[in-house]
Amino acid sequence: MKYYYSVTKDRRQELKIKRSIFIAHLHYVQTMQEAKEYISKIAKEHKTANHNCWAYIVGEKGETFHSSDAGEPSGTAGQPILNVLKKHNMTNIAAVVTRYFGGVKLGIRGLIEAYGETVETAIEIALLKKQIKLSSFQITCGYDLAEQLKYKIEQLNAEVSNMEYAADVTITISIEEHNKDDLEKYLIELEKAGKLKIISL
């Protein structure tokens, strides 16, 4: 299973490279429209900048992506930004790198490295969040079974997100969708044996 990642909150990272100021902005998005709106927002905030180059990736498996050099020489800005996002298996992400030119030309190689490095440093600020679909189950069982069940659930790569104790124990379970079949089968077998009751699958 290949996982994809994004940011949980906006990130901003500034680098000075040969007098030019490069500012990376990373933002969580779910659609192309959201990505375009964020890119426009940053471009307006930095309208005096020489360039606001960008890339975005959306889709469950990062299947939709686009980038722009925004006036920089072809292939020196948008693609390097996109390459860094892809290297980190990112999706649902918009990245804009703002450049304020400092008077020293960097050359093709220098530009590619500068745009890539600025995004890389923004990504490295904190851990990325795994983008996964979760399935949720809720069951009730007796006190005598609860701890044993909790252990088995965790063995099946699931997580007990809540346990409520009343006449019976109500257990809420979260599991990555691609792992849910074995857990579902296990819970249904126990329900057939009268050991627990499934409230929701």
C-alpha positions in Angstrom: 0.0 0.0 0.0 1.5 3.3 -1.1 0.6 6.2 1.2 0.1 9.8 0.3 0.7 12.9 2.5 -0.3 16.5 3.0 0.0 19.3 5.5 -2.4 19.8 8.3 -2.0 23.6 8.5 -0.4 26.3 6.3 3.3 26.4 6.1 5.6 29.3 5.2 9.3 29.1 4.7 11.6 31.9 3.5 15.1 31.5 2.1 17.6 34.1 0.9 19.6 32.8 -2.1 22.1 35.1 -3.7 20.2 38.2 -2.7 16.8 36.9 -4.0 14.2 36.1 -1.4 12.3 32.9 -2.0 9.1 32.3 0.1 7.4 28.8 0.0 3.7 28.6 0.9 2.1 25.2 1.4 -1.7 24.8 1.8 -4.0 21.8 2.1 -6.6 21.6 -0.7 -9.1 19.0 -1.9 -9.9 20.2 -5.4 -8.3 21.9 -8.4 -10.6 24.9 -7.7 -9.4 25.3 -4.1 -5.8 25.1 -5.4 -6.3 27.8 -8.0 -8.1 30.0 -5.4 -5.1 29.7 -3.0 -2.6 30.4 -5.8 -4.5 33.6 -6.7 -4.7 34.6 -3.0 -0.9 34.3 -2.6 -0.3 36.1 -5.9 -2.4 39.0 -4.7 -0.7 39.1 -1.3 2.7 39.2 -3.1 1.7 41.3 -6.2 5.0 43.3 -6.0 7.0 40.1 -6.2 8.8 39.2 -9.5 7.3 35.7 -9.6 4.7 33.6 -7.9 5.5 30.1 -9.3 3.3 27.2 -8.2 2.3 23.5 -8.4 -0.6 21.6 -7.0 -1.5 17.9 -6.7 -5.0 16.6 -5.9 -6.8 13.3 -6.0 -6.8 10.3 -3.7 -3.7 9.0 -5.4 -2.2 12.3 -6.6 -3.6 11.7 -10.1 -4.2 15.3 -11.0 -1.4 17.8 -11.0 -0.3 21.0 -12.7 2.5 23.6 -12.4 3.5 27.0 -13.7 6.9 28.8 -14.1 5.0 32.1 -13.9 7.5 34.0 -16.0 10.6 32.2 -15.0 12.5 30.3 -17.8 10.6 27.2 -18.8 11.1 24.2 -16.5 13.0 26.2 -13.8 10.3 26.8 -11.2 6.9 25.0 -11.5 8.4 21.6 -12.4 11.0 21.6 -9.6 8.3 22.5 -7.1 6.1 19.7 -8.4 9.0 17.2 -8.3 9.6 17.9 -4.6 5.9 17.4 -3.8 5.9 14.1 -5.8 9.1 13.0 -4.1 7.4 13.2 -0.7 4.3 11.3 -2.1 2.1 14.4 -1.5 -1.5 15.0 -2.6 -4.2 17.5 -1.8 -1.5 20.1 -1.7 -0.9 23.5 -3.3 2.5 25.1 -3.2 3.4 28.6 -4.2 7.0 29.9 -4.2 7.2 33.7 -4.3 10.4 35.3 -5.6 11.7 38.8 -4.9 14.6 39.3 -7.3 17.7 40.5 -5.6 19.7 41.6 -8.6 21.9 38.5 -9.1 20.9 36.1 -11.8 21.0 32.4 -10.7 21.1 30.7 -14.1 18.9 27.7 -15.1 20.5 25.2 -12.7 20.5 27.8 -9.8 16.8 28.5 -10.3 15.9 24.8 -10.4 17.8 24.2 -7.1 16.4 27.4 -5.4 12.8 26.6 -6.1 13.2 22.9 -5.1 15.2 23.7 -2.0 12.6 26.3 -0.8 9.8 23.8 -1.0 11.9 21.1 0.5 12.7 23.2 3.6 9.0 24.0 4.0 8.1 20.3 4.0 10.8 19.6 6.5 9.4 22.0 9.1 7.1 19.2 10.5 5.9 15.7 9.8 3.4 15.4 7.0 -0.1 13.9 7.6 -1.0 10.6 6.0 -3.9 10.9 3.6 -6.0 7.8 4.1 -9.7 6.8 4.1 -10.8 5.4 7.4 -13.7 3.0 8.1 -15.5 3.2 11.4 -17.2 0.3 13.3 -19.1 0.4 16.6 -19.9 -2.6 18.7 -21.2 -3.5 22.2 -20.0 -6.4 24.3 -19.8 -7.6 27.8 -17.1 -6.4 30.3 -15.5 -9.9 30.2 -14.8 -9.7 26.5 -13.8 -6.0 26.2 -10.1 -6.2 26.9 -9.5 -9.3 24.9 -11.4 -7.7 22.0 -9.4 -4.5 22.3 -6.2 -6.6 22.0 -7.4 -8.5 19.0 -8.6 -5.3 17.2 -5.2 -3.8 17.6 -3.6 -7.0 16.2 -5.8 -6.5 13.0 -4.1 -3.0 12.5 -7.2 -1.2 13.8 -7.4 1.4 16.5 -9.9 1.6 19.4 -10.9 5.3 19.3 -13.3 5.2 22.1 -14.7 2.9 24.9 -17.8 3.7 26.8 -18.7 1.7 29.9 -22.4 1.4 30.8 -24.5 -1.8 31.2 -22.3 -3.1 28.3 -19.1 -1.7 26.8 -19.5 0.3 23.6 -16.3 0.2 21.5 -15.7 2.5 18.5 -13.0 1.2 16.1 -11.2 3.1 13.3 -9.3 1.2 10.6 -7.7 2.1 7.2 -10.3 1.2 4.6 -8.0 -1.2 2.7 -7.4 -3.2 5.9 -11.1 -3.5 7.0 -12.1 -6.9 5.5 -10.5 -9.1 8.1 -11.8 -7.0 10.9 -15.3 -7.0 9.5 -15.2 -10.8 9.1 -13.9 -11.3 12.6 -16.7 -9.1 14.2 -19.4 -10.7 12.2 -18.3 -14.2 13.4 -18.4 -13.0 17.0 -21.8 -11.5 16.5 -23.1 -14.9 15.0 -21.7 -16.6 18.1 -23.6 -14.2 20.3 -20.6 -12.6 21.9 -21.1 -9.0 20.8 -23.5 -6.8 18.9 -22.5 -4.7 15.9 -24.2 -1.3 16.0 -22.7 0.1 12.8 -20.3 -1.1 10.0 
